[in-house]
Amino acid sequence: MHRVVAEAVGGGREGVGGIGAALGLPLAALVVQYADWHTMFWLTSALGAAGVAATWWAVEESPVREPGRFDVPGALGLAAGLVCLLLGVSQGGTWGWASARVLGLFLAAAVVLALWWWQQLRARRPLVDLRLAARPRVGLSHVAALLTGFAFYANSLVTAQLVQAPEATGYGLGLSIVATGLCLLPGGVTMLFFSPLSARVSAARGPRITLALGAAVIACGYAVRIADSRDLWMIILGATVVSTGTTLAYSALPTLILRAVPAGQTASANGVNVLMRTIGQAASSAAVAAVLVHHSTPVGGAPVPTLHGYLLAFAMAGAVALAACAAALSIPGDGPADGVRRGGSATRGARDEAMEGA
């Protein structure tokens, strides 16, 4: 029962994310179009502070306590390594992939993350249990999260550029920033309505099947984009299908982690899973930028990506989505987490799952 509650809460959390996406995209577009773009940073900072205050006021403290200290060296090492890695990935197209700065960032990331790995294996209470992450059920879930993040992010990134491309390109619609946000609005609304469906599919067939289904739906969405990226309604339809698949996949990932790790490590494992999504999104941004820059043509004196470049980006994202589907199907079947719900610890494990999932 506690596990069902935790999984239902996880699906509801994705639905709330859908509401944020549905409202945030057009509102952000309004701010960018009619105010200085720096205003966005102030607004998001204010919203973040409001979220912290609301959490402090409304969320009750958990009565469950676990002994131990926060792994400060592990957190700092992981943050430093990822900053170097993601900065190099995001700026590779601008600075040049063979530039000294990018190569230096990649080298620094490799060194720092290697030292972090060594430290985590020897820490008494590590930030990330790498031995746990090496288990197939956990490791393949992280791989699927990375690939799904890559496939998902190309949708928003490419759609926004495509519909704003000038009409002189022969395919662009020349839409404003606000109109672009409205084009992505149906995808955010879809995330809200399909989150409960994801929970039902996971309860009936298991989260592994839900994740694979979501990745397959993402690939179908990109097939729609490749078939027709000139008509606005087809663009919106394809983008919405991708968002639907993303909802199914993202709602299933926390449930997979809940079922695969000991109850006391669900927070850490879910945090790593979200981190893998973020790394996938950063890699997607760099890969899409590289494809579009390579397939550009001058329009009005400025280089603009060709339609062929956009279609290649869609094909790349769709192929990665199929790889995510294969990774999901490779995850071993569902079962209780090893060694944490036996005997007298079963009740406590279920209780911890519900609290971590919430």
N, C-alpha and C positions, 0 to 999 in steps of 0.2 A: 504493500500500500504506500509506504513512504517513497519507494522508488517511482511509483506511478505519479505521485504528487510532484516529485522533483522534476520528472520529465515533462509533465504538463506545464510546470512553471517555466522550464526552459523554452518550450514552444511559445508560451505567452510573452516571454522576454523578447523573442524574435519579432513577435507581432508589434510590441511597443517600438522596436527598432524600425519596423515598417512605417509606423506613424511618423517617427522622426524623419525618416527619409522622404515620406510623402510631403510633409510640410516644410522640411528644411531646404529642399532643392529650389522650389520657386521663391521662397523667402530670401534665400541667399542670393538668388539671381536678381531680385529686386534691389537688394543692398548694393551689389556690385555694379548694377547698371545705373543707379541713381545716386550713389554716394561713393566716396573714396574707398578703394578696395581694402585699405588698411582698417576701415571700420569693421570688416568681417572679423578681424582678430580680436578687437575689443568686444564685439558682441559674443563671440564664442567663449572668450575668457569670462565674461559676465555670466553666461549660461552655465559654464563649468563651476563657477563659484556658487551659483544658485543651487546646482545639483549637490554639491558638497554640503551646503547648509541644509537642504531638504533631507538628505540622507542622515545627517547628524540629528535632525529633529524627529524624523518619522520612523527610521529603522531601529528596531530594538536590538540591544546588544545580545549576542548569542550566549546562552548559559554554558555552552560546551567550551572547555579550555584544554589546550594541549601544551605540555611543557616544551620549552625550547626558545631559541633566540632567532631573530631575523638574520639571514645570511647577508650582511652588508657587503663583504668583499665579492660574493657571488653576484649580487645585484649590480654593483658598480662595474664589475668585469663584463657582465653580459651587456649592460647599457653601452659601455665604451666600444665593445666589439661590434655591436649592431649599428651604432652610429657611424662607425667607419665603413662598414659594409653597405648600408643603405645609402649613405651619402655618395659613395663611389658609384653605386648602381644608378641612382637618380640623376647624377651629374655627368655620367659617362658620355652621353650623347652631346652634351654642351662643351665639356672640357676636352673631349677626345678620349677614347678608350685606352689609347696607348700613351696618354700624357703622364707626366711624372706625378701629378697630384692624384689621379685616379689609381695608378699602379701603387703609389705609396699608401693610399687608403686601403686597398685590397690587401697589401702586405701587412699593414698594421692590424687589420681585421683578423687575418689568419693567425698572427702571433698572439694577439690578445685573446681570441676565442680558444686557441690551443692551451694557453695558460689557464683560462677560465675552466676548460674541460678538466684539466689536471687538478685544479683546485676543487671542483665539484665532486670528483671521484674520491677525494680525501677528506672532504668536509664532514663533520659529524652530523649536521643537519643541513644538507645542501639546499640551495634555492630550487634547483631542478634535479630530481632523481634520475640521472642519466641511465642507470641500470634498468629502471622502470620503463623509461622511454625506448629502450632497446627491445622490449617485448613486441612481438609482431602486432598484437591488437592495439597497442598504444602508438608504436612507431608508424604503422601504416595509416592510422587515423591522422597523425601529424602530416604525413606525406599528402594524404587526400585533402587536408585543410590548405596546405600550401598551393596545390594545383587548383583547387576550387577558388581560392583567392585570386590567383592569376587569371583564371577564366572569367570570373565575375567582373573584375575591375576594368577589363578591356571594354565592356559594354558601356559603362558611363563615360569613360574617357573618349572612346571613338565616336559614340553617338553625339556627344556635345560638339565635337569638332566638325562632324559631317554635316549636321543641320545648319551650322553657322557658316559653312563654306559659301563663298560668293556664288551667285547664280551664273556668273561668267565661266565657271568651271564646267558647266554642262550637267552637273549632278547636284550641286549645292543648292540649298533652299534660302540662304541668306537670312536666317532667323536671328532675332535678337537674343540676348542672354536670358531675358525673362521667358520668351517663347521656348527656348531650349529647356529651361527648368520645367515648364509645363509638359514638354514632351516626355520627360522622365518621371512625371508625377504618377501616371498609371502604374509604373513598376513599383513605386513605394506603397501605393494603395494595395496592390496585389500581395505584397509581403505581409500586410496586415491580415488579409483574409485567408491566406494559404498556410499560415503558421499553425492553426489548429489542425488542419489536414495533415501536416507533417507529423504531429504528435499521434494522430490516429493511425497513420501508416506505420510509424515506429512501434506502436503498441501491438499492431496486428502482424507485421512482418519483420520487425526488428529495425534498429536505426541504420544498420549496414545497408539494407535494401533501400531505405529512404535516401541515404546519402548517394548511393549509386543511381537511383531514379532522378534525384535532383541534378546530378552531373550530366546525365543523359538528356534531361530537359534543357539544360544550358546549351548543350551541343545542338539540339534541335532549334533553339532560338537563333544561334549563329547561322544555321542552315537557312533560316528565313531571311536573315540579313544578307546572306550571299545571293539568295534568289532575287531579292529586290531591295535596293537601298536608294531608290530614287523617289518613290511615293511616300509621303509623310505617314500615311496610315500604316504602311508596311513597316516603316522604320519603328514606329511606336509599338506595333504588334511584336516585332522581333525583340525589341528591348524589354518589353513586358514579359515575354516568354523566358528570357534569360533571368529576369528578376524572380520569376516564379521558381525556376530551378534553383536559384541561389537560396531562396527561402527554405525549400525542402532540404537542401544540403546543410546550410548553416544551422537549422534547427536540430538536425540529427547529430551533428558533431559533439555538442556537450553531452548528449545522452550516451554516445559511444564511449566517451571518456568516463562518465559516471559508472558504466558497467565494466570498465576495463582496469580500473586502478583501485587501490585500497581507499577506504572512506576518508582517511585523514589526509590524502594527497590529491583529492579531486580539484581543489582550488589551484594548486600549483600546476597540475597537468592541464587543466582548462586554460590557464594563463599561457602556457607554452603553445597550446593549440591555437589560441587567438593570435599569438605572436607569429606563428607560421602563416596564418592568413595574411597578416600585414606584410610579411616578407614576400609572399606571393604577389600581393598587390604592387609592391615597389618594383619587383622584377617585371611585372606586366607593364607598368608605366614605361620602364626603360626599353623593353622589347618592342612595344607599340611605337614609341618615339623613333626607334631605330628603323623600323619598317617604313613609317610614314616619311621620314627624312630621306630615305633611300629612294622612295618612289614619289618624288615631287616634281612639279613643273611650274614655271613662272606664270602667274596670272596677275595682270595689272602691276607688273614690276616686282612682285613678291612671290616667293616660292610657296606653293600650295600643294598638299598631298593629292595624288591622283585617286580616282575611284578604284583603280586596280590596287593601290596601296591599302586602301581601307578594306577591300575584300580579302587581301592577304592577311591583314590583322584579324579579321573575323575568322578566317580559316585557321590561323594559329591558335586563337583562343578556343575555337571549337575542338581542335585536336587535343589541347591541354585538358579540356573538359572530359573528353573521352578517356584520357589517361587517368583523370581523377575517378571516373567511373570504374575503370579497371582496378585501381588501387583500392577502392571501396569494396569491390567484390572479392578482393584478395584478403580482406580482414577476416581472421578466424571468427566463427560463429559466436553468438552472444552466450554469455554464461556469467556466473558470479565472479567477482574479483577474487584473485588468488589470496587465500589465507587471511581474509579480513572479516568474514561473516560466518564464523564457525562458533558453535557453542554459545557462551554467554555474551560474545561480542557482536552477535547478529543484530540485536536491537539497537545497540549504539551505532553500528555501521549504517543501518538504514536511516537512523535519525541524523547522522552526520551528512549522509547523501542529500537528504531533503534540505538541510541548511545550506550546504555548499551549492546545491543546484539553484536555490533561491537567490 
